C-alpha cells in the first residue's frame, strides 16, 4: 500500500522496543529502546514515549502499537504482558493519545502481523486470510472481508494455546519444539539443514507435520482463503514445506484444499509495518480517524 501519510509503528517486545516512521510502505526513520525489568510500570512507559518522540514529526497522523499480550479492544488497555511483569493493567492508548495528540491503536503482535500483510505484503491479494506467526510462540491474526477480525481482548486466533498431544500447538509449532524436543535452536538447525544434514532435515519434516495439524485446526475454525506464515521459523519454510503439505492432504474436505493458498511471508520489518497498518485498518472500518478519541 502506497500512501503519503506518515504513521508511526511500534514493536513492543519483552526486551526491546522499536518505533518506525512509516511512509509509502517503507520505514524512513527508526528508533530503538530497551525494556527494563523494573517494578514501576511508568518507567517503561516513559522509555516508550521517548522512543516514539525520536521519530515523531508534525506530519504524523497516527500511532500503532503491537504488544505481546492481551489488549481490551475498545479502550486500548494492555493486560499482563508476560515479558513486562510490571504491566498488569496499563491504559496505553489513553496515555499515548494524551501525550501525542494523534489517534493511537493498540493490538497484539499477531494481529499486527496480519494487518501488515494485508496492507503491505502478501495479504494485499486476499480479503480473507490468516496470518500465522511461528517464532518463539505460535499465534495468528485473522482478516475477514478485508478487515481485521474484531474481538473483545485481541485474543481471537490464539490457536497455539489449544491443547495438542502432550502440550499445545505452540509447543510443537514454534521454535519451542526444536529447543525442548531436540535441544537445538531453530537457527542452528536451519544451518545444518542447509548443509543437507539428514537429522536436521528429519526434524524439520517432523515439525512440518505438526504445523499441518494447527493449519487444519485453522481450516475447521475460520476457513480462510489463504494462510500466510511468518515468524523466525518461516525462514526455514523450504525444509518443512513438503512434509506440511503431505500431512495437510489428510484433511477430510478435499475441495477446501483445492482453493487454499499457503505461503511464507516475504516482508521485512513486518512488526513495525504491521503496527502502523492498524491505522489503515481503522480507516477501512469506516471510522473517521479525525473523530477518534484523542
C-alpha positions in Angstrom: 0.0 0.0 0.0 1.5 3.3 -1.1 0.4 6.5 0.8 1.9 9.8 1.7 0.5 9.6 5.2 3.2 9.4 7.9 2.3 6.8 10.6 4.4 5.5 13.5 4.5 1.8 14.1 5.8 0.5 17.4 7.0 -3.1 18.1 7.0 -3.5 21.9 8.8 -6.7 22.8 9.9 -8.1 26.1 13.5 -6.9 26.0 13.5 -4.3 23.2 11.1 -1.7 21.7 11.4 -0.2 18.2 9.5 2.7 16.7 9.5 3.3 13.0 8.2 6.2 10.9 6.3 4.7 8.0 5.5 6.4 4.7 4.6 4.8 1.4 5.0 1.3 2.9 8.6 2.0 4.0 10.3 2.8 7.2 12.0 6.1 6.8 13.2 6.6 10.4 13.8 4.1 13.2 14.5 4.4 16.9 15.3 1.7 19.5 14.9 1.4 23.2 15.4 -1.2 25.9 12.6 -2.6 28.1 14.0 -2.6 31.7 13.0 -5.2 34.2 11.5 -2.9 36.8 8.6 -2.9 39.2 7.4 0.6 38.3 5.3 0.4 35.1 5.8 4.2 34.5 9.5 3.7 33.8 8.7 1.5 30.8 6.0 3.9 29.6 8.5 6.9 29.8 11.0 5.0 27.7 8.3 4.1 25.2 7.3 7.7 24.9 10.9 8.8 24.5 11.4 6.2 21.7 8.4 7.4 19.9 9.5 11.1 20.2 12.7 10.2 18.3 10.7 9.5 15.1 7.8 11.9 15.7 7.2 14.6 13.1 4.4 17.2 12.7 3.0 15.2 9.8 2.4 12.0 11.8 -1.3 11.2 11.6 -1.4 8.2 13.9 0.5 5.7 16.0 0.0 1.9 16.0 1.5 -0.4 18.7 1.9 -4.2 18.7 2.2 -5.8 22.1 2.8 -9.5 23.1 -0.3 -9.9 25.1 -4.0 -9.2 25.7 -5.5 -5.8 24.9 -9.0 -4.6 25.5 -10.0 -3.7 22.0 -12.2 -0.7 22.6 -10.2 1.0 25.3 -6.6 0.0 24.4 -5.9 -1.2 28.0 -3.0 -3.7 28.0 -3.1 -6.6 30.4 -0.5 -8.9 31.8 2.4 -8.6 29.3 4.4 -11.7 30.1 7.8 -10.2 29.4 7.0 -6.9 31.1 6.0 -8.0 34.6 5.2 -4.5 35.8 2.4 -4.1 33.2 -0.7 -5.6 34.8 -3.3 -3.2 33.6 -1.9 -0.2 31.6 -4.3 2.2 29.8 -1.7 2.5 27.0 -4.0 4.1 24.4 -5.2 6.8 26.7 -1.7 7.6 27.9 -0.3 8.0 24.4 -3.2 9.8 22.9 -2.9 12.4 25.6 0.8 12.7 25.2 1.0 12.9 21.3 -2.5 14.2 20.4 -2.9 11.8 17.5 -5.1 8.7 17.2 -3.4 5.6 18.8 -4.2 2.0 18.1 -3.1 -0.9 20.2 -3.4 -4.6 19.3 -1.5 -7.8 19.9 1.5 -8.6 17.8 -0.1 -11.5 15.9 -2.9 -9.2 14.7 -0.4 -6.6 13.7 1.4 -9.2 11.6 -1.9 -10.0 9.8 -2.6 -6.3 9.3 0.9 -5.7 8.0 0.5 -8.4 5.4 -3.0 -7.1 4.5 -1.8 -3.6 3.7 1.9 -4.1 2.7 2.5 -7.7 1.9 1.1 -11.0 0.5 -2.3 -10.3 2.1 -3.0 -7.5 -0.4 -4.2 -10.2 -2.7 -6.7 -11.7 -0.3 -9.7 -10.4 1.6 -9.9 -13.5 3.7 -6.7 -15.0 5.3 -5.0 -15.9 8.5 -1.5 -14.6 9.3 0.2 -17.4 11.3 3.3 -16.5 13.4 5.7 -19.3 14.1 8.6 -17.9 16.1 9.1 -18.0 19.9 5.4 -18.7 20.0 2.5 -19.6 17.7 -0.3 -17.1 17.3 -2.3 -15.6 14.5 -4.3 -12.7 13.3 -7.5 -13.1 11.2 -8.5 -11.0 8.3 -12.2 -11.4 7.3 -13.8 -9.5 4.4 -10.7 -7.3 4.2 -10.8 -6.3 7.8 -9.0 -7.4 11.0 -11.4 -9.6 12.9 -13.0 -7.6 15.8 -13.0 -9.2 19.2 -13.1 -8.2 22.9 -9.5 -8.8 24.1 -7.4 -9.3 20.9 -7.4 -13.0 21.7 -9.0 -14.4 18.6 -6.6 -16.5 16.7 -4.6 -17.9 19.6 -4.6 -21.3 18.1 -1.3 -22.1 19.7 -2.9 -22.3 23.1 -5.2 -25.1 22.0 -4.3 -28.5 23.7 -2.5 -30.8 21.3 -0.7 -34.2 22.1 1.1 -33.8 25.4 1.2 -30.0 25.4 -0.4 -27.5 23.0 0.1 -26.4 19.4 2.5 -23.7 20.4 4.9 -26.3 21.9 5.0 -28.2 18.6 4.5 -25.5 16.0 7.0 -22.8 17.1 10.7 -22.6 17.8 10.0 -24.1 21.2 9.7 -27.5 19.5 13.4 -27.5 18.4 14.7 -26.4 21.8 12.6 -28.5 24.0 12.5 -31.7 22.0 16.0 -31.7 20.5 17.9 -29.1 22.5 18.8 -27.0 19.5 17.9 -23.6 18.2 15.9 -23.2 15.0 18.7 -21.0 13.6 21.4 -23.7 14.2 19.0 -26.4 12.9 18.5 -24.4 9.7 22.2 -24.0 9.2 22.6 -27.8 9.5 19.7 -28.4 7.1 21.3 -26.0 4.6 24.3 -28.4 4.7 22.0 -31.3 4.0 22.4 -32.8 7.5 20.0 -35.7 7.5 19.0 -35.5 11.1 18.2 -31.8 10.8 16.1 -32.4 7.7 14.2 -35.1 9.6 13.5 -32.8 12.5 12.1 -30.2 10.1 9.9 -32.8 8.5 8.5 -33.7 11.9 7.9 -30.1 12.6 6.1 -29.7 9.2 3.7 -32.5 10.2 2.9 -30.8 13.5 2.4 -27.4 11.7 -0.1 -29.1 9.3 -2.2 -30.0 12.3 -2.6 -26.4 13.6 -3.4 -25.4 10.0 -6.1 -28.0 9.9 -7.5 -26.5 13.2 -7.5 -23.1 11.5 -9.4 -24.5 8.5 -12.0 -26.1 10.7 -12.4 -22.9 12.7 -12.0 -20.0 10.3 -12.0 -21.5 6.7 -9.7 -18.8 5.2 -8.8 -18.4 1.5 -5.1 -18.2 2.4 -2.7 -18.7 5.3 0.5 -16.6 5.4 3.2 -18.0 7.6 5.5 -15.5 9.4 7.9 -15.6 12.3 11.5 -16.8 12.5 10.7 -20.4 11.7 9.1 -19.3 8.4 12.6 -18.5 7.2 13.2 -22.3 7.0 10.0 -22.9 5.0 11.7 -24.9 2.3 12.8 -27.6 4.8 9.3 -28.4 6.1 7.1 -27.3 3.2 6.7 -30.8 1.6 6.0 -32.6 4.9 3.5 -30.0 5.9 1.6 -30.2 2.6 1.7 -34.0 2.6 0.1 -34.0 6.0 -2.5 -31.4 5.1 -3.7 -33.7 2.3 -5.3 -35.8 5.1 -7.8 -33.0 5.7 -11.3 -34.6 5.3 -12.7 -31.8 3.0 -10.6 -32.1 -0.1 -12.5 -29.4 -2.0 -11.3 -26.9 0.6 -7.7 -27.7 -0.1 -8.2 -27.1 -3.9 -8.8 -23.4 -3.1 -6.4 -22.9 -0.2 -3.2 -20.9 -0.6 -0.4 -21.3 1.9 2.8 -19.2 1.6 5.5 -17.7 3.7 5.7 -14.0 4.4 8.4 -12.1 2.4 8.0 -8.9 4.5 11.0 -7.4 6.3 10.3 -5.3 9.4 6.7 -6.7 9.5 6.3 -6.0 13.2 6.7 -2.2 12.7 4.8 -2.1 9.4 2.0 -4.2 10.9 1.7 -1.9 13.9 1.5 1.1 11.5 -1.2 -0.8 9.5 -3.5 -0.6 12.5 -4.2 3.0 11.4 -5.3 1.9 7.9 -7.4 -0.9 9.4 -9.3 1.8 11.3 -9.8 3.7 8.2 -11.2 0.6 6.5 -13.6 0.1 9.3 -15.3 3.3 8.1 -14.1 5.0 11.2 -13.4 8.7 10.9 -9.9 8.9 12.3 -10.2 12.6 12.9 -13.2 11.9 15.2 -11.5 9.2 17.2 -11.0 9.9 20.9 -7.7 11.8 21.3 
